[in-house]
Amino acid sequence: MEYSFVLPCKDEEKTIGLCINKIKKELPAAEIIVVDNNSRDDSVKIAKSKGVKVIKEKKQGYGYALRKGFNEAKGEYVIFGDADDTYDYREIPKLIKHRKKYDLVMGNRRNSLQRKKSMPTLHKYVGTPSINFILKIFFGVKVTDSQCGFRLIKKEKLDALKLKSGGMELASEMLIKAKHNNYSIKEVDISYHPRIGESKLDTFRDGWRHLRLMLIYSPSSLFLIPGIVLTILGLAILLILSLGPVTILDVTLDLHPLILGSLLTITGYQIIVTWVFSKFYGKTELGTKDKAMDFLERNMSLDSSLIISLLAIITGLLLNLFIFLEWIAKDFGELERIRMGIIALTITALGVQTLFSSFFIAILKGGGEAHE
């Protein structure tokens, strides 16, 4: 079997038959899989009457339905699209034409073939262009219509992506992972028609899911940059105010800004550590390659990290001990060592974070260091 066509479907009784007929005409020998995503109308009945394979996915979501269909597909190539007749499946040959040369072939709706009122204004001029831009900046994915759901991909290439999304964001996940795996991508201009029936899209919910996915798959943007900014700002405040209050433009900065500096430093450092976690997870579980992680592995062992963390903890404790002894010397009277106390607390907290983070990184790496 050369082709499997996957059609996710929920309440599309007005169009499911039309879609199946067009697919059969273009691909008479193809396996057609309709994935029912809890339809309440006659969609399933109509699909079965057309003699195609109908399976059910109870988990609600476009991504869940597609992944169910992908798992069932037996063809060498998998083609998929929506069951609302917005894509004209008489254009299937446009995708098939490029199947040998490219790993992923996808439609491009953003052209003169797009029918009027086929796409909401917000999606057309804000949603899709914004996602396109983020995919390009964060991941180097350069496509014109990242959200087009009419695509063709070789089954073995599809399986290798190990898609996990449950919603509309699966369209972006596929492109991110295809880029990571160095798949060649081809866009072809297709027509796009106004849908018949109620849309399943939720503009803001689905937009957030796309943004959330892209942030998760781009830990440098999500963790590293904010972490560095907060840490540098916090350390600058600590250094400036460590010796005493500072007056800037008749405004005196003293203990309260110093506390803020401590908070920013500890928070920023933890965010950076989380970035390191995500990078090691990506390398261990997803097989991603990263020069920064290679450098850390070459130059930072568990033992060296533990030594650094213990030195920080000991330094912080010694400062606190100095404060305590001075307090004893004053017969437990008034003591003006708040500034030193804040700095000691910050150093101790950073040491504790480093200590336990080092063990967790060793766990992410498979615990190999513990046996060396």
C-alpha positions in Angstrom: 0.0 0.0 0.0 1.5 3.3 -1.1 -0.8 5.9 0.5 -2.8 6.2 3.8 -5.0 9.3 4.1 -5.9 10.3 7.7 -9.0 12.4 8.2 -9.7 13.6 11.8 -13.4 14.2 12.2 -15.8 15.7 14.7 -19.3 16.6 13.7 -18.6 17.0 10.0 -21.7 15.2 8.5 -22.2 17.9 5.9 -18.7 17.5 4.4 -17.1 14.1 5.4 -18.7 12.3 2.4 -17.5 15.0 0.0 -14.0 14.7 1.3 -13.9 10.9 1.0 -15.3 11.0 -2.5 -12.6 13.4 -3.7 -9.8 11.4 -2.0 -11.1 8.1 -3.6 -11.1 9.8 -7.0 -7.5 10.9 -6.7 -6.2 7.9 -4.8 -8.5 4.9 -5.6 -6.1 2.4 -4.0 -5.4 4.4 -0.9 -6.2 3.4 2.7 -8.6 6.1 4.0 -8.8 6.4 7.8 -11.4 8.5 9.4 -10.7 9.2 13.1 -13.9 10.0 14.9 -13.2 12.4 17.8 -16.5 12.0 19.6 -18.9 13.1 16.9 -22.5 13.6 17.9 -24.0 13.8 14.4 -24.0 11.2 11.5 -20.4 11.7 10.5 -19.4 8.1 11.5 -22.4 6.6 9.8 -21.7 8.5 6.6 -18.0 7.5 6.7 -18.8 3.9 7.2 -21.3 3.9 4.3 -18.4 5.0 2.1 -16.5 1.8 2.9 -13.5 3.5 4.6 -11.8 2.5 7.9 -13.3 4.3 10.9 -11.6 4.4 14.3 -12.4 6.3 17.4 -10.2 8.6 19.5 -11.8 9.4 22.9 -9.3 12.1 23.9 -10.6 15.3 22.6 -8.2 17.2 20.3 -7.0 17.5 16.8 -3.5 16.2 17.7 -4.9 13.2 19.5 -7.1 12.3 16.6 -4.2 12.7 14.0 -1.8 10.7 16.1 -4.3 7.9 16.4 -4.7 7.8 12.7 -0.9 7.9 12.1 -0.5 4.9 14.3 -3.1 2.9 12.3 -1.7 4.0 8.9 -0.1 1.2 6.8 0.8 3.1 3.7 4.4 4.1 2.7 3.2 7.7 2.6 0.8 9.4 5.0 -1.4 12.2 3.8 -3.7 14.1 6.1 -6.1 17.0 6.1 -9.3 18.3 7.6 -12.8 16.8 7.1 -14.5 20.2 6.6 -13.9 20.5 2.9 -11.8 23.6 3.2 -9.0 21.8 1.4 -9.7 20.7 -2.1 -8.5 17.1 -2.3 -8.5 17.2 -6.0 -5.2 18.9 -5.4 -3.6 15.8 -3.9 -1.4 15.4 -7.0 0.3 18.7 -6.1 1.7 17.1 -3.0 2.4 13.7 -4.4 4.5 15.2 -7.2 7.2 16.1 -4.7 7.1 13.0 -2.5 10.4 11.5 -3.8 12.5 14.7 -3.5 11.2 16.1 -0.1 10.6 14.5 3.3 7.6 16.7 4.1 5.3 18.3 1.5 2.7 20.7 2.8 0.2 23.1 1.3 0.4 26.8 1.3 -2.9 28.6 1.6 -1.5 32.1 1.6 -1.7 32.8 -2.1 -4.1 34.1 -4.7 -6.0 30.7 -4.7 -7.4 31.3 -1.3 -11.1 32.0 -1.4 -12.6 35.1 0.3 -13.8 34.6 3.9 -12.1 31.2 4.0 -9.9 32.3 6.9 -10.8 34.6 9.9 -9.0 38.0 9.6 -7.3 37.5 13.0 -5.8 34.1 11.8 -4.9 35.4 8.4 -3.1 38.6 9.4 -2.0 38.0 13.0 -2.1 34.3 14.1 -0.4 32.5 11.3 2.2 35.2 10.5 3.1 35.5 14.2 3.6 31.7 14.5 5.6 31.7 11.2 7.8 34.5 12.7 8.5 32.7 16.0 9.2 29.4 14.2 11.8 31.2 12.1 13.4 33.1 14.9 13.5 30.3 17.5 14.0 27.2 15.3 15.0 28.4 11.8 11.8 27.0 10.2 11.2 29.1 7.1 7.7 28.4 5.8 4.9 30.6 4.4 2.0 28.8 6.0 3.0 26.9 9.1 -0.6 26.1 10.1 -1.7 24.4 6.9 -3.1 21.0 7.8 -2.9 19.5 4.4 0.4 17.5 4.3 2.2 14.5 3.0 5.1 12.7 4.7 6.7 9.3 4.4 5.5 7.0 7.2 8.9 6.1 8.5 9.8 9.8 8.7 6.6 10.5 10.5 7.1 7.8 13.1 10.7 9.1 13.7 9.2 12.5 14.8 7.5 10.9 17.9 4.8 13.6 17.9 3.2 14.2 21.3 0.8 17.2 21.0 -2.9 16.7 21.6 -4.2 19.9 20.0 -3.8 22.2 17.0 -0.2 22.8 18.0 0.7 19.5 16.5 1.2 21.4 13.2 4.0 23.5 14.8 5.5 20.5 16.6 5.8 18.6 13.3 7.7 21.5 11.7 10.0 22.0 14.7 10.9 18.3 14.9 11.2 18.0 11.1 13.8 20.9 11.2 15.6 19.3 14.1 15.9 16.0 12.1 17.1 17.9 9.0 14.0 17.0 6.9 13.6 18.7 3.6 10.4 20.7 3.5 8.4 21.7 0.4 5.4 24.0 0.2 3.0 24.0 -2.7 0.3 26.6 -3.4 -3.2 25.2 -2.8 -6.7 26.6 -2.7 -8.6 27.1 0.5 -12.3 27.3 0.8 -14.8 28.6 3.4 -15.7 25.8 5.8 -19.2 24.4 6.0 -20.4 24.0 9.6 -19.0 25.2 12.9 -15.3 25.8 13.3 -13.5 23.8 16.1 -10.8 26.5 16.4 -10.5 28.6 19.6 -8.4 31.5 18.6 -6.8 32.4 21.9 -6.7 28.9 23.5 -5.1 27.4 20.4 -2.8 30.4 19.9 -1.6 30.0 23.5 -1.1 26.3 23.0 1.1 27.0 20.0 3.1 29.6 21.9 3.5 27.3 24.9 4.8 24.5 22.7 7.3 26.7 21.0 8.6 28.1 24.3 9.0 24.5 25.7 11.0 23.5 22.6 13.1 26.6 22.9 14.6 26.6 26.4 17.1 29.3 25.6 14.3 31.8 25.0 12.2 30.5 27.8 14.8 30.0 30.5 18.4 31.2 29.6 17.8 34.8 28.5 15.4 35.7 31.4 17.6 33.9 33.9 20.8 35.7 32.8 19.0 39.1 32.9 17.7 38.6 36.4 21.0 37.2 37.7 23.1 40.0 36.3 20.7 42.6 37.6 20.5 41.0 41.0 24.3 40.7 41.3 24.8 44.3 40.3 22.4 45.4 43.0 24.2 43.2 45.6 27.7 44.5 44.6 26.6 48.2 44.6 24.9 48.0 48.0 27.2 45.5 49.7 29.3 48.1 51.4 26.6 50.5 52.3 23.7 52.7 51.1 24.0 54.5 47.8 22.3 57.8 46.8 21.2 58.3 43.2 19.4 61.5 42.2 18.5 62.2 45.8 17.1 58.7 46.3 18.9 56.6 48.9 19.0 52.9 48.1 19.7 50.7 51.1 18.4 47.4 52.7 15.1 46.9 50.7 16.8 47.1 47.3 19.5 44.8 48.7 16.8 42.3 49.5 15.4 42.7 46.0 18.9 42.1 44.6 19.2 38.8 46.6 15.8 37.7 45.3 16.6 38.5 41.7 20.0 36.7 41.9 18.5 33.5 43.5 15.5 33.4 41.1 17.6 34.1 38.0 20.2 31.5 38.9 17.4 28.9 39.4 16.0 29.7 36.0 19.4 29.2 34.4 19.7 25.9 36.2 16.3 24.9 34.8 17.7 25.7 31.4 20.6 23.3 32.0 18.1 20.7 33.1 16.1 21.1 29.9 19.2 20.9 27.8 20.5 17.7 29.4 17.0 16.2 29.1 17.0 17.1 25.4 20.4 15.5 24.9 19.6 12.4 26.9 16.0 11.7 25.9 15.6 13.5 22.6 19.1 13.1 21.2 19.6 16.8 20.6 23.1 18.1 20.0 24.2 21.2 21.9 27.7 22.8 22.0 27.0 24.4 25.4 26.1 21.1 27.0 29.2 19.4 25.4 31.3 22.1 27.0 29.8 21.7 30.4 30.2 17.9 30.2 33.9 18.3 29.3 34.7 20.8 32.0 32.3 20.2 34.8 32.0 16.9 36.6 29.6 16.0 39.4 32.6 16.1 41.9 33.7 19.6 40.8 30.1 20.9 41.0 29.8 19.5 44.5 33.1 21.1 45.6 31.9 24.5 44.3 28.5 24.2 46.0 30.0 23.1 49.3 32.5 26.0 49.2 29.6 28.4 48.7 27.6 26.9 51.5 30.5 26.9 53.9 31.2 30.6 53.0 27.6 31.5 53.7 27.6 29.6 57.0 30.9 31.2 58.1 29.5 34.6 57.5 26.4 33.7 59.5 28.7 32.3 62.3 30.6 35.6 62.3 27.4 37.5 62.8 26.3 35.1 65.5 29.6 35.4 67.4 29.4 39.2 67.2 25.9 39.0 68.6 27.1 36.9 71.5 29.9 39.4 72.2 27.3 42.1 72.5 25.3 40.0 75.1 22.6 39.4 72.5 21.9 43.1 72.2 21.2 45.1 69.1 23.2 44.1 66.0 23.5 45.9 62.7 24.6 43.1 60.4 21.5 42.9 58.2 23.5 43.7 55.1 26.0 40.9 55.7 23.2 38.6 56.6 21.4 39.1 53.3 24.7 38.5 51.4 25.4 35.4 53.5 21.8 34.1 52.9 22.2 34.6 49.1 25.6 32.8 48.9 24.2 29.9 51.0 21.0 29.6 48.8 23.1 29.6 45.6 25.3 26.8 47.1 22.3 24.7 48.1 20.8 25.1 44.6 24.0 24.1 43.0 24.4 21.1 45.3 21.1 19.5 44.6 21.0 20.6 40.9 24.3 18.7 40.4 22.8 15.5 41.6 19.7 16.0 39.5 21.8 16.6 36.4 23.7 13.4 37.1 20.3 11.6 37.2 19.3 13.1 33.9 22.6 11.9 32.4 21.7 8.4 33.5 23.7 8.3 36.8 26.9 7.3 34.9 29.1 9.7 36.9 28.1 8.1 40.2 29.7 4.8 39.1 32.9 6.2 37.6 
